[in-house]
């Protein structure tokens, strides 16, 4: 049997594989609990969220939203002539935002005495990891406990080769150097729709293909219908209930043939069709860990794998693939690895989409309540009935409430409109605390504010909304 030598300096209480939203948060929480922690990272701290996802996309979206606002400046009595976009500066600003985040995480690691090592990690035994550094040097690292938080990567489509020149995935499109005239996006979920918003704002002709019946298929149908209406107003072409049959590239464009025989031609193509779990190359077979059918690491509600003392958190654990869920999972894993008894709660996960208008949802959707056999009352309220919306020129959108018909308890809230990604958290607290629609209705809101839409929507559950026509 091969003998693996581990120096005293490379013995840790907790070793964490991956420094994304799950891994770096787990490391900090473990350090707060006075544990000696080592983090092994293949690429850069921050993971997909900071380097290729949440933060860079929101940085570019900030530029897109400001550009859209400036184009409307004359409506507000401001003359802004000769408006133009310098996409290279948009990209440069994005890089600076990402670099700031990376430096912030490294500073936190330094403050908490967390050891950060770059390299490719591979299990040799359940608690023994070999780290192959970029300079070719290999060292063995051992932990009393291990947390795997290696994340995920963009899914591909059979027969489509991502070449990062004409065909992109959601990672590589962020580094595109110049704007195409037209772009076809395969996948109408949150990622696909956010990129549609970005490039449409910058003047690119957009086509979105979604194989299910509506965009953002995970959300309430009324919310999706509103988004589709607003996208169509902006000139975005939407193809729902369509599968992609073939993708062909010639000298002038990319041709996508759909399941109904229709064809779409564009300069570039973006694959935004989900993600895959990042477990290959980890030496999982040497750890004894059980994985699922899609190679995700199977865990219990304490984020512990089939091997006691080895935990998994974030996308690789195969639950909700969201950065903020990953961070909570990382905290749960760290506390349990440190000897705690904490359980992960997935019962109330807000979802946010940073399109224009924004989307924020929490709790049960109407179809889910019906599937559960729950008798419900609905309430809704349009943004166009808000004074603040008219004053700010943001009248598109609505809120939808789902409440228990017997108890009036709020079961779900779904918002599309300005600042929906911020406002949804008032609803999250209301649902978590078991509030009734009447109680939220009776909670005084300032005026004029966008969050009055929640007060009015709650009132409408019992048909008492004041400003609803």
VOTOR-49335 format. One line per 2 residues: number of its first residue (from 1); their letters; for each residue x, y, z of N, C-alpha, C. Coordinates in steps of 0.2 Angstrom, whole numbers. Each point is the difference from the previous one (the first is absolute). Last residue first. Layout:
// VOTOR-49335
NUM) A) X Y Z X Y Z X Y Z  ... .
// end
This chain:
// VOTOR-49335
469) XX) -291 246 -45 -6 2 -4 -4 -7 -3  17 7 22 -1 -4 -5 -7 1 -4 .
467) XX) 10 10 21 2 4 -7 -1 -5 -6  -4 -7 24 -3 7 -1 1 2 -7 .
465) XX) -3 -26 10 5 5 -3 -3 7 -2  -10 -21 10 0 6 3 5 5 -3 .
463) XX) -6 -25 -3 -4 5 -4 -1 6 4  14 -19 6 -7 0 4 -4 6 -4 .
461) XX) 21 -4 -8 -2 -7 2 -7 0 2  11 21 -4 -4 -3 -5 -2 -7 1 .
459) XX) 15 12 14 -6 2 1 -5 -3 -5  23 -4 -2 -3 -3 6 -7 1 1 .
457) XX) 11 12 -17 -1 -7 -2 -3 -4 6  6 22 5 -6 0 -4 -1 -7 -3 .
455) XX) 20 4 12 -6 1 4 -6 0 -3  19 -3 -13 -1 -5 5 -6 1 4 .
453) XX) 7 17 -14 -3 -5 -4 -1 -6 4  12 18 8 -7 1 2 -4 -6 -5 .
451) XX) 24 4 -1 -2 -5 4 -8 1 2  12 16 -13 -2 -5 -4 -3 -6 4 .
449) XX) -2 26 8 5 -5 -1 -2 -6 -4  -7 27 10 -1 -5 -5 6 -5 -1 .
447) XX) -8 2 21 -2 2 -6 3 6 -3  2 -22 20 1 7 -2 -3 1 -7 .
445) XX) -10 -19 16 5 1 -5 1 7 -1  -12 -17 20 0 6 -4 7 1 -4 .
443) XX) -15 -22 7 6 3 1 1 6 -4  -19 -15 -1 -1 5 5 7 3 2 .
441) XX) -2 -17 -17 -4 6 -2 0 5 5  10 -20 6 4 4 -5 -3 6 -2 .
439) XX) -13 -14 13 6 3 4 4 4 -4  -17 -13 -11 -3 6 4 6 3 4 .
437) XX) 5 -20 -11 -1 6 -5 -2 6 4  13 -17 15 -6 0 -4 0 6 -4 .
435) XX) 22 -13 11 -4 5 0 -6 -1 -5  21 -13 8 -7 -2 0 -5 5 0 .
433) XX) 25 1 -2 -3 1 7 -8 -2 0  13 -2 -20 3 -4 5 -3 1 7 .
431) XX) -9 12 -18 -1 -7 -1 3 -4 6  5 23 -2 -7 -1 2 -2 -7 0 .
429) XX) 22 6 -7 -1 1 7 -7 -2 2  4 1 -22 4 -6 2 -1 0 8 .
427) XX) -8 19 -12 -4 -6 -1 3 -6 3  13 19 -1 -5 1 5 -5 -5 0 .
425) XX) 16 -1 -16 3 -2 6 -5 2 6  -2 6 -24 -3 -7 2 2 -2 7 .
423) XX) 7 21 -11 -6 0 4 -2 -7 2  19 4 -14 1 2 7 -6 -1 4 .
421) XX) 0 -5 -23 5 -5 4 2 3 7  -15 12 -15 -3 -6 3 5 -5 4 .
419) XX) 1 23 -12 2 -1 7 -3 -7 3  -13 8 -21 6 4 2 2 -2 8 .
417) XX) -14 -19 -13 -1 8 0 7 3 3  -15 -24 4 4 2 -6 -1 8 0 .
415) XX) -5 -21 19 1 7 -2 4 0 -6  -14 -17 19 4 0 -7 0 7 -3 .
413) XX) -5 -17 24 0 7 -3 4 0 -6  -13 -19 19 4 2 -6 -1 7 -2 .
411) XX) -11 -10 20 4 -6 -3 5 2 -5  -15 12 22 3 1 -7 5 -6 -2 .
409) XX) -23 0 16 7 0 0 3 0 -7  -24 -2 7 3 7 -2 7 0 0 .
407) XX) -16 -19 5 4 4 5 2 7 -1  -13 -15 -16 -2 -1 7 3 4 5 .
405) XX) 7 0 -23 -7 3 1 -3 -1 7  26 4 -7 -4 -5 2 -7 2 1 .
403) XX) 17 13 -17 -2 -1 7 -4 -6 1  16 15 -19 -3 -7 1 -1 -1 7 .
401) XX) 5 23 -18 0 -4 7 -4 -6 -1  14 18 -17 -5 -5 1 1 -3 6 .
399) XX) 7 24 -15 1 -5 6 -6 -4 0  12 16 -21 -6 -2 4 3 -4 6 .
397) XX) 7 17 -24 1 -5 5 -6 -1 4  10 22 -14 -1 -7 -2 1 -5 6 .
395) XX) 4 25 0 -7 -2 1 -2 -8 -2  19 20 4 1 -7 0 -7 -3 1 .
393) XX) 8 24 1 -1 -2 -7 1 -8 -1  -1 16 20 6 -3 -2 0 -3 -7 .
391) XX) -19 9 11 4 5 1 7 -2 -3  -17 -16 0 -1 5 -5 5 6 0 .
389) XX) 1 -17 16 1 -3 -6 -1 5 -6  -6 5 22 7 0 0 2 -2 -7 .
387) XX) -23 -1 6 3 7 -1 7 0 -1  -15 -21 -6 4 3 6 2 7 -2 .
385) XX) -13 -17 -14 -4 4 5 4 3 6  10 -13 -18 -3 6 -3 -4 3 5 .
383) XX) 9 -21 5 5 6 1 -3 6 -2  -17 -20 7 5 2 -6 4 6 2 .
381) XX) -12 -22 14 0 7 -1 5 2 -5  -14 -23 13 4 3 -5 0 8 0 .
379) XX) -8 -26 14 0 7 -1 5 3 -5  -14 -25 9 5 4 -4 -1 8 1 .
377) XX) -6 -25 14 -3 6 -3 6 4 -3  -4 -28 5 3 6 0 -4 6 -2 .
375) XX) 2 -28 8 -5 5 -2 3 7 1  13 -24 -4 -1 5 4 -5 5 -3 .
373) XX) 11 -21 -9 -6 0 3 -2 6 5  20 -5 -13 0 -2 7 -7 -1 2 .
371) XX) 4 8 -22 3 -6 1 0 -3 7  -6 22 -3 -5 -4 -3 2 -7 0 .
369) XX) 16 16 6 -5 -1 5 -6 -4 -2  17 4 -15 2 -4 5 -5 -1 6 .
367) XX) -4 15 -18 0 -7 -2 2 -5 5  2 24 4 -7 -2 0 0 -8 -2 .
365) XX) 22 6 12 -3 3 -6 -7 -2 0  16 3 23 -4 -4 -5 -2 4 -6 .
363) XX) 21 10 13 -6 -4 2 -3 -4 -6  13 22 -6 1 -4 6 -6 -4 1 .
361) XX) 13 18 -20 -5 -4 2 2 -4 7  6 21 -19 2 -2 6 -6 -5 3 .
359) XX) 11 15 -24 -5 -5 3 3 -2 7  2 23 -19 3 -5 5 -6 -5 2 .
357) XX) -1 14 -24 -1 1 7 3 -6 4  14 1 -13 -4 6 1 -7 -2 -3 .
355) XX) 18 -17 13 -2 3 -6 -3 7 1  10 -18 16 2 7 -1 -1 2 -7 .
353) XX) -10 -19 19 2 1 -7 1 7 -2  -4 -18 23 1 6 -3 3 0 -7 .
351) XX) -12 -15 23 3 0 -7 0 7 -3  -1 -13 26 -2 5 -4 3 -1 -7 .
349) XX) -6 -19 19 6 3 -4 -3 5 -5  -8 -17 21 -2 7 -2 6 3 -4 .
347) XX) 0 -22 9 -7 1 -1 -2 7 -3  21 -14 6 -1 3 -6 -7 2 -2 .
345) XX) 19 -5 21 -7 1 -1 -1 3 -7  20 -15 16 -1 5 -6 -8 0 -1 .
343) XX) 13 -5 24 -3 -3 -6 -1 5 -5  18 -5 23 -5 5 -4 -2 -4 -6 .
341) XX) 15 -4 21 -6 -4 -2 -5 4 -4  29 0 6 -7 2 2 -5 -4 -3 .
339) XX) 25 -1 -1 -3 -3 5 -7 2 2  15 7 -19 3 2 6 -3 -3 7 .
337) XX) -8 -4 -22 7 -3 0 4 2 6  -22 9 -3 0 -7 2 7 -4 0 .
335) XX) -2 23 -7 -2 -1 7 -1 -7 2  5 5 -22 6 2 4 -2 -1 7 .
333) XX) -17 -4 -16 6 -5 0 5 2 4  -17 16 -2 -3 -7 3 6 -5 1 .
331) XX) 5 20 -12 -1 1 7 -2 -6 4  0 -1 -24 7 0 3 0 1 7 .
329) XX) -21 1 -11 3 -7 1 7 0 3  -9 21 -5 -3 -3 6 2 -7 1 .
327) XX) 8 11 -20 3 3 6 -3 -3 7  -9 -7 -21 6 -3 1 3 3 6 .
325) XX) -19 10 -7 -2 -7 3 7 -3 1  1 20 -11 -1 1 7 -3 -6 4 .
323) XX) 6 -1 -24 6 2 4 -2 1 8  -12 -18 -16 0 7 1 5 2 5 .
321) XX) -12 -22 -10 6 3 -2 0 7 0  -13 -20 15 -1 6 -4 6 3 -2 .
319) XX) 5 -23 5 -6 3 2 -1 6 -4  20 -15 -1 -6 -2 -4 -7 3 2 .
317) XX) 25 1 7 -4 -4 4 -7 -2 -3  17 15 -10 2 -7 0 -4 -5 4 .
315) XX) -3 24 0 -3 -3 -6 2 -7 0  3 9 24 0 4 -6 -3 -5 -5 .
313) XX) 12 -12 20 -4 6 0 0 3 -7  7 -24 16 0 3 -6 -5 6 0 .
311) XX) 17 -18 17 -6 4 -1 0 3 -7  11 -19 18 1 3 -6 -6 3 -2 .
309) XX) 1 -12 20 6 5 0 1 3 -6  -12 -23 -1 0 4 6 6 4 0 .
307) XX) -11 -10 -22 6 -1 4 0 5 6  -16 1 -17 -1 -7 2 6 -2 5 .
305) XX) -5 26 -1 0 -5 -5 -1 -7 3  -8 25 10 5 -5 1 -1 -6 -6 .
303) XX) -13 21 6 4 1 -5 6 -6 0  -20 1 13 5 4 4 6 1 -5 .
301) XX) -20 -12 -6 -2 7 1 5 4 4  9 -19 -16 -6 0 4 -2 7 2 .
299) XX) 13 -9 -23 1 2 7 -6 0 4  14 -7 -25 -6 -1 4 2 2 7 .
297) XX) 10 9 -24 2 -4 6 -6 0 5  0 0 -28 0 4 6 2 -4 6 .
295) XX) -3 -8 -23 7 1 3 0 5 5  -20 -9 -11 3 5 -4 7 2 3 .
293) XX) -13 -17 10 0 -2 -7 3 5 -4  8 1 25 -6 -1 -3 1 -2 -7 .
291) XX) 18 -6 20 -2 5 -4 -7 -1 -3  17 -7 22 -5 -2 -5 -2 6 -3 .
289) XX) 25 -6 12 -6 5 0 -5 -3 -5  23 -8 6 -6 -4 2 -6 4 0 .
287) XX) 23 6 -8 -2 3 6 -6 -4 4  12 -3 -22 5 -2 6 -3 3 6 .
285) XX) -12 4 -21 1 -8 1 4 -2 6  -1 23 -7 -6 -2 4 0 -7 1 .
283) XX) 15 16 -12 2 -6 4 -5 -2 4  0 19 -15 1 1 8 2 -6 3 .
281) XX) -7 3 -24 7 2 2 2 1 7  -25 4 -8 5 -4 -3 7 2 2 .
279) XX) -21 11 7 3 -6 4 5 -4 -3  -18 21 -3 7 0 -1 4 -5 5 .
277) XX) -26 3 -12 4 0 6 7 -1 -1  -17 13 -18 2 -6 2 4 0 7 .
275) XX) -20 17 -13 7 -1 2 1 -8 2  -18 18 -17 1 -4 6 8 -1 1 .
273) XX) -8 11 -20 -4 -6 1 2 -4 6  7 20 -16 -2 1 7 -5 -5 2 .
271) XX) 17 7 -22 -3 -6 3 -1 2 8  3 16 -23 2 -1 7 -4 -6 2 .
269) XX) 9 12 -25 -4 -5 4 2 0 7  3 18 -24 3 -4 6 -6 -4 3 .
267) XX) -5 12 -20 7 0 0 4 -4 5  -25 -6 -10 3 5 4 8 0 -1 .
265) XX) -26 -12 -8 6 1 -2 3 6 4  -20 -20 0 2 6 3 7 1 -2 .
263) XX) -23 -16 -8 7 1 0 1 7 3  -20 -21 0 2 7 -1 7 1 1 .
261) XX) -13 -21 4 3 1 -7 2 7 -1  -8 -10 21 -5 1 -5 2 1 -7 .
259) XX) 16 -3 18 -4 -6 -1 -6 1 -4  21 16 -4 -4 -2 5 -4 -6 -1 .
257) XX) 25 11 -9 -7 -3 -2 -3 -2 6  20 19 -5 -3 -5 5 -7 -2 -3 .
255) XX) 25 12 -9 -7 -2 -1 -3 -5 4  21 20 -3 -2 -6 3 -7 -1 -1 .
253) XX) 18 14 -16 -5 1 6 0 -7 3  14 6 -19 -3 6 1 -4 0 7 .
251) XX) 13 -19 -10 4 6 0 -3 6 2  -11 -21 10 3 0 -7 5 7 1 .
249) XX) -13 -20 17 3 7 -1 3 0 -7  -21 -13 15 5 0 -5 3 6 -1 .
247) XX) -17 -16 17 3 6 0 6 0 -6  -25 -14 7 7 0 -3 2 7 1 .
245) XX) -20 -7 11 1 -6 -4 8 0 -2  -15 12 21 5 1 -5 2 -6 -3 .
243) XX) -25 7 11 7 -3 2 5 1 -6  -24 13 11 4 -2 -6 7 -3 2 .
241) XX) -19 12 12 -2 -7 -2 4 -2 -6  3 25 2 -2 -4 5 -3 -7 -3 .
239) XX) 14 24 -8 -2 -7 -2 -1 -5 5  3 29 -5 0 -6 5 -3 -6 -3 .
237) XX) 13 26 -5 -4 -5 -3 0 -7 5  3 28 4 3 -6 1 -5 -6 -3 .
235) XX) -3 25 2 2 -3 -6 3 -7 0  -11 15 17 7 2 -1 3 -3 -7 .
233) XX) -22 -6 8 0 7 -1 7 3 -2  -2 -22 7 -3 1 -7 0 7 -1 .
231) XX) 6 -6 22 5 -2 -5 -2 1 -7  -16 3 17 4 6 0 6 -2 -5 .
229) XX) -16 -17 3 -3 6 -3 5 6 -1  6 -20 11 0 -1 -7 -3 6 -3 .
227) XX) 0 0 23 7 1 -3 0 -1 -7  -20 -4 11 2 8 0 6 1 -3 .
225) XX) -7 -22 3 -3 3 -5 1 7 -1  9 -13 18 4 -1 -7 -4 3 -5 .
223) XX) -10 2 21 7 4 0 3 -1 -7  -19 -13 4 -2 7 -1 6 5 0 .
221) XX) 3 -24 5 -2 2 -7 -2 7 -2  17 -8 20 -7 0 -1 -1 2 -7 .
219) XX) 24 -11 2 -4 5 4 -8 0 -2  18 -14 -10 0 -1 7 -5 4 4 .
217) XX) 6 3 -24 -5 -5 2 -1 -2 7  10 19 -15 1 -1 7 -5 -5 2 .
215) XX) -8 5 -23 6 2 3 0 0 8  -16 -16 -14 1 7 1 7 1 3 .
213) XX) -8 -22 -7 -6 4 -2 1 8 1  21 -18 -4 -6 0 4 -5 5 -2 .
211) XX) 22 -1 -10 -4 -6 -2 -6 -1 4  14 22 -8 -1 -4 6 -5 -5 -2 .
209) XX) 16 21 -12 -3 -7 -1 -1 -3 7  5 27 -10 0 -5 5 -4 -6 -2 .
207) XX) 13 22 -12 -5 -5 -1 1 -4 6  8 27 -7 0 -6 4 -6 -5 -2 .
205) XX) 17 22 -8 -6 -3 -2 0 -7 4  14 22 8 0 -6 -3 -6 -3 -1 .
203) XX) 6 21 12 -2 0 -7 1 -6 -4  2 5 25 6 2 -4 -1 0 -8 .
201) XX) -16 -9 16 1 7 2 5 4 -4  -4 -23 -4 -5 4 -3 1 7 2 .
199) XX) 14 -16 11 2 2 -7 -5 4 -4  -5 -6 23 7 4 -1 1 1 -7 .
197) XX) -19 -13 5 -1 7 3 7 4 -2  1 -23 -4 -5 3 -5 -1 8 2 .
195) XX) 12 -14 16 4 2 -6 -4 3 -6  -12 -7 19 4 5 2 5 2 -6 .
193) XX) -14 -18 -3 -4 6 0 4 6 2  10 -22 1 -2 2 -7 -3 6 0 .
191) XX) 3 -9 21 7 2 -3 -1 3 -7  -19 -9 12 2 6 3 7 3 -4 .
189) XX) -14 -17 -15 0 1 7 3 7 3  -3 -11 -23 -3 6 2 -1 0 7 .
187) XX) 15 -11 -21 -1 -1 7 -3 6 3  15 1 -21 -4 -6 1 -1 -1 7 .
185) XX) 4 22 -17 1 -3 7 -4 -6 1  11 17 -21 -5 -5 2 2 -3 7 .
183) XX) 7 24 -14 1 -5 5 -6 -4 1  12 22 -16 -6 -4 2 3 -6 4 .
181) XX) 14 17 -7 -6 3 -2 -6 -3 2  23 -1 15 -3 -2 -7 -6 4 -2 .
179) XX) 21 8 16 -7 -1 0 -2 -3 -7  25 -2 13 -4 5 -4 -7 -3 -1 .
177) XX) 16 -12 14 3 7 -1 -4 5 -4  -5 -22 18 -1 2 -7 3 7 -1 .
175) XX) -3 -14 20 7 3 -2 0 2 -7  -19 -10 11 2 6 4 6 3 -2 .
173) XX) -8 -21 -9 -3 6 -3 1 6 4  7 -22 7 5 4 -5 -4 6 -3 .
171) XX) -12 -13 17 7 2 2 3 4 -5  -20 -11 -5 -1 6 4 6 3 4 .
169) XX) 3 -12 -24 -4 -2 5 -1 6 5  4 -1 -28 2 2 7 -4 -4 5 .
167) XX) 8 3 -28 -5 -3 4 3 0 7  12 11 -17 -7 0 -3 -5 -3 5 .
165) XX) 22 1 8 0 5 -5 -6 2 -3  4 -17 16 2 7 3 1 5 -5 .
163) XX) -7 -24 -2 7 2 -2 2 7 3  -18 -22 4 1 6 2 7 2 -2 .
161) XX) -17 -18 -11 7 1 2 1 7 2  -22 -18 -4 2 7 0 7 1 3 .
159) XX) -12 -21 -1 1 2 -7 2 7 0  -12 -7 22 3 -5 -5 0 3 -7 .
157) XX) 1 16 21 -5 -3 -4 3 -5 -5  9 10 26 0 0 -7 -6 -3 -3 .
155) XX) 6 12 25 -2 -6 -4 0 2 -7  15 12 20 -6 1 -4 -1 -7 -4 .
153) XX) 10 -1 25 2 3 -7 -5 0 -5  5 -2 30 -3 -3 -6 3 4 -7 .
151) XX) 8 -5 29 -5 4 -5 -2 -4 -6  14 -5 21 4 2 -7 -5 2 -5 .
149) XX) 2 -6 26 -4 5 -3 3 2 -7  3 -18 23 0 0 -7 -4 6 -3 .
147) XX) 12 -7 25 -6 3 -4 2 1 -7  10 -15 23 1 3 -7 -7 3 -2 .
145) XX) 15 -8 24 -6 1 -3 1 3 -7  19 -5 12 -5 -4 4 -7 0 -3 .
143) XX) 21 4 -16 -4 3 5 -4 -5 4  24 4 -17 -5 -4 3 -4 4 5 .
141) XX) 18 0 -23 -4 4 5 -5 -4 3  24 -1 -17 -6 -3 3 -3 4 6 .
139) XX) 14 8 -24 0 -1 7 -6 -4 2  16 7 -24 -6 -3 3 1 -1 8 .
137) XX) 9 16 -23 2 -3 6 -7 -3 3  1 12 -21 2 -7 0 2 -3 6 .
135) XX) -9 23 -4 8 -1 -2 2 -7 0  -23 5 6 2 2 -7 7 0 -2 .
133) XX) -10 -17 19 1 8 -1 2 1 -8  -13 -20 14 5 1 -5 0 7 -2 .
131) XX) -8 -16 22 -1 7 -4 6 1 -5  -14 -21 15 6 2 -3 -1 6 -4 .
129) XX) -12 -11 23 -1 3 -7 7 2 -2  -15 -15 20 7 1 -3 -1 3 -7 .
127) XX) -17 -10 14 2 6 3 7 3 -2  -10 -21 -10 -6 4 2 2 7 3 .
125) XX) 18 -9 -16 -4 -4 5 -5 4 2  11 8 -17 4 -6 0 -3 -5 5 .
123) XX) -10 23 -15 0 -4 6 5 -6 -1  2 25 -11 -2 -7 -1 0 -4 6 .
121) XX) 3 27 -12 0 -4 6 -3 -7 -2  14 22 -11 -5 -5 -2 0 -5 6 .
119) XX) 7 27 3 2 -7 -3 -6 -4 -1  8 21 18 -2 -1 -7 2 -6 -3 .
117) XX) -5 9 27 5 -3 -5 -3 -1 -7  -3 14 26 -3 -1 -7 6 -3 -4 .
115) XX) -7 3 28 5 -2 -5 -3 -1 -7  -8 15 22 -2 -5 -4 5 -1 -6 .
113) XX) -3 17 19 6 -5 0 -2 -6 -4  -13 21 3 -2 -6 4 5 -6 0 .
111) XX) 3 21 -12 -2 2 7 -2 -6 4  6 -4 -23 6 3 4 -2 1 7 .
109) XX) -18 -5 -15 4 -6 2 6 2 4  -12 18 -8 -4 -4 5 4 -6 2 .
107) XX) 8 12 -18 1 4 6 -3 -4 6  -4 -8 -21 7 -2 2 2 4 6 .
105) XX) -21 4 -10 0 -6 3 7 -2 2  -2 20 -11 -4 0 6 0 -6 4 .
103) XX) 10 2 -22 4 3 5 -4 0 7  -12 -6 -18 5 -5 1 4 2 6 .
101) XX) -16 15 -8 -3 -5 4 5 -6 1  7 18 -14 -1 3 7 -3 -6 5 .
99) XX) 3 -5 -23 6 1 3 -1 2 7  -18 1 -14 1 -7 2 7 0 4 .
97) XX) -7 20 -9 -5 -2 5 2 -7 3  12 8 -18 2 4 6 -4 -2 6 .
95) XX) -5 -8 -22 6 -3 3 2 3 6  -18 10 -11 -2 -7 2 6 -3 3 .
93) XX) 3 20 -11 -3 1 6 -2 -7 4  8 -1 -22 6 2 4 -3 1 7 .
91) XX) -15 -4 -17 4 -6 2 5 2 5  -12 18 -9 -5 -5 4 4 -6 2 .
89) XX) 12 14 -15 0 2 7 -5 -3 5  1 -6 -23 6 -2 3 0 3 7 .
87) XX) -18 5 -14 0 -7 3 6 -2 4  -12 24 -6 7 -3 -1 0 -7 4 .
85) XX) -20 17 -11 2 -5 5 7 -2 -2  -16 24 -3 3 -6 -3 3 -5 5 .
83) XX) -16 25 -6 1 -6 5 3 -6 -4  -7 25 -6 6 -4 -2 2 -6 5 .
81) XX) -16 18 11 2 -1 -7 6 -4 -1  -19 7 19 6 -4 0 1 -2 -8 .
79) XX) -16 16 17 2 0 -7 7 -4 0  -23 1 17 8 0 0 2 -1 -7 .
77) XX) -23 -2 10 2 7 -1 8 1 0  -13 -21 1 1 4 7 2 7 -1 .
75) XX) -2 -15 -19 -7 0 4 0 4 6  20 -3 -12 -4 6 -3 -7 -1 3 .
73) XX) 16 -17 4 1 6 4 -4 6 -2  4 -25 -7 -7 3 2 0 7 3 .
71) XX) 20 -12 -5 -4 0 -7 -7 3 1  14 -5 19 2 6 -4 -4 1 -6 .
69) XX) -4 -19 13 -3 6 3 2 6 -4  9 -21 -7 -7 1 -2 -3 6 3 .
67) XX) 22 -5 6 0 2 -7 -8 1 -2  5 -8 21 1 7 0 0 2 -7 .
65) XX) -3 -23 3 -6 4 3 1 8 0  18 -15 -7 -6 0 -5 -6 4 3 .
63) XX) 19 -2 13 2 4 -5 -6 0 -5  -2 -14 18 0 7 2 2 4 -5 .
61) XX) 2 -22 -5 -7 2 1 -1 7 2  21 -10 1 -2 2 -7 -7 2 0 .
59) XX) 7 -8 20 4 6 -2 -1 2 -7  -9 -20 8 -4 6 3 4 7 -1 .
57) XX) 9 -21 -8 -6 2 -3 -3 6 3  19 -8 11 2 3 -7 -7 2 -4 .
55) XX) -3 -11 21 3 7 1 2 3 -7  -10 -23 2 -4 5 3 3 7 -1 .
53) XX) 14 -17 -12 -8 0 1 -3 6 2  24 -7 -3 -3 -2 -6 -8 0 0 .
51) XX) 16 6 19 4 0 -6 -3 0 -7  -11 -2 23 4 6 -1 4 1 -6 .
49) XX) -14 -19 3 -4 6 2 4 6 -1  10 -22 -3 -4 2 -5 -3 7 1 .
47) XX) 19 -3 17 -3 -5 -4 -4 3 -6  15 8 19 -7 3 -2 -4 -4 -4 .
45) XX) 27 -1 1 -5 0 5 -6 4 -2  15 -14 -18 1 6 4 -6 1 6 .
43) XX) 9 -22 -12 1 6 -4 1 7 4  -1 -22 10 3 -2 -6 1 7 -4 .
41) XX) 0 -5 27 -4 3 -5 3 -1 -7  -1 -7 29 3 -2 -7 -4 3 -5 .
39) XX) 3 5 28 -4 0 -6 4 -1 -6  1 -4 29 3 1 -7 -5 0 -5 .
37) XX) 1 4 29 -4 -1 -7 5 1 -6  -4 -4 29 5 1 -5 -2 -2 -7 .
35) XX) -17 9 21 3 -5 -4 6 2 -4  -17 13 14 7 -2 3 3 -6 -3 .
33) XX) -21 12 -6 -1 -5 5 7 -3 3  -1 16 -18 -3 3 6 -1 -5 6 .
31) XX) 8 -8 -20 5 4 3 -3 3 6  -15 -11 -14 4 -5 4 6 4 4 .
29) XX) -13 13 -15 -4 -3 6 4 -5 4  10 8 -20 -1 5 5 -4 -2 6 .
27) XX) 1 -15 -18 7 1 3 0 5 6  -19 -4 -13 1 -5 5 6 1 3 .
25) XX) -4 15 -17 -5 1 6 1 -5 5  11 -3 -20 3 5 3 -4 2 6 .
23) XX) -8 -18 -14 6 -1 3 3 6 4  -21 2 -12 0 -5 5 6 -1 4 .
21) XX) 0 15 -19 -5 2 6 -1 -5 5  22 -5 -12 -6 4 -3 -4 2 6 .
19) XX) 22 -13 -2 -1 6 4 -6 4 -3  11 -27 2 -4 5 -4 -2 6 4 .
17) XX) 6 -22 13 1 0 -7 -4 5 -4  9 -3 27 -5 2 -5 2 0 -7 .
15) XX) 7 -10 27 2 2 -7 -6 1 -5  5 0 29 -4 -1 -6 3 2 -6 .
13) XX) 13 -3 19 -7 -2 3 -4 -1 -6  26 -3 -5 -5 5 1 -6 -3 4 .
11) XX) 27 -3 -10 -5 -3 4 -5 5 3  22 3 -12 -6 -1 -4 -5 -4 3 .
9) XX) 20 6 10 -3 6 -2 -6 -1 -4  14 -18 8 -4 3 5 -4 6 -2 .
7) XX) 6 -17 -19 3 4 4 -4 2 6  -3 -22 -15 -3 6 1 4 4 5 .
5) XX) 2 -23 -18 3 4 5 -4 7 1  -7 -25 -10 0 7 -2 2 4 7 .
3) XX) 2 -26 -13 1 3 6 0 8 -1  -10 -24 -13 4 6 -1 0 4 7 .
1) X) -2 -27 -2 -4 6 0 4 6 0 .
// end
